[in-house]
């Protein structure tokens, strides 16, 4: 919903008809428009980063969204229902803020129900566990899926999961799709891996991959492998996929693997 655009149209209608309630409501929607856009961008980023270990949209983001829908819906419903700034002869126009307010409120309620149901389903399928067991995941094979989320590639991995010795959990294998951040592409190499937090073999695809913590097989790849990874990182900076700060951090990690 293009709230700011709808607000601007409502202001124009209010000015044309001389209805103060529509003018005020429209201006209110215009002011909330940037907040809605920022929340939408945050949701898209959260969904693209979700890998199954935790809900793609966490509780804080969900609460923020619910507050936004409430801020849109409740005042709009009040203006329309009580006809604030809307004269009796213009009563038919009160349905505009009622309709928008009711829609926003309904979206917030439905989103809340779906979020709670999804959380319950995830808890049920994973035995109520969470991705909190430290492990190292080793890349055995990697394949392109042809899918990109926010211009980031989504790849399919054959992984060997080796939980830390202190956890007493047995290693296991898994095939998993994951959206890879640009800063980790230079560290993708069959035989190497990343640190991760996992649930375990009862829910093998549920894991949080720590893309900022690559792990290299001791002695594998040597200088040649490091050179290739640095070259990939240089290409990412040249295309603007990573900024100077990210480039410096990833370069340091690659060189530290020597």
Secondary structure as GFF3:
##gff-version 3
##sequence-region A 1 258
A	DSSP	alpha_helix	3	17	.	.	.	ID=ss1
A	DSSP	alpha_helix	20	49	.	.	.	ID=ss2
A	DSSP	alpha_helix	59	82	.	.	.	ID=ss3
A	DSSP	three_ten_helix	88	93	.	.	.	ID=ss4
A	DSSP	alpha_helix	94	125	.	.	.	ID=ss5
A	DSSP	beta_strand	133	149	.	.	.	ID=ss6
A	DSSP	beta_strand	152	163	.	.	.	ID=ss7
A	DSSP	three_ten_helix	165	167	.	.	.	ID=ss8
A	DSSP	beta_strand	172	179	.	.	.	ID=ss9
A	DSSP	alpha_helix	182	185	.	.	.	ID=ss10
A	DSSP	beta_strand	193	198	.	.	.	ID=ss11
A	DSSP	three_ten_helix	201	203	.	.	.	ID=ss12
A	DSSP	beta_strand	207	215	.	.	.	ID=ss13
A	DSSP	alpha_helix	222	238	.	.	.	ID=ss14
A	DSSP	alpha_helix	244	256	.	.	.	ID=ss15
###
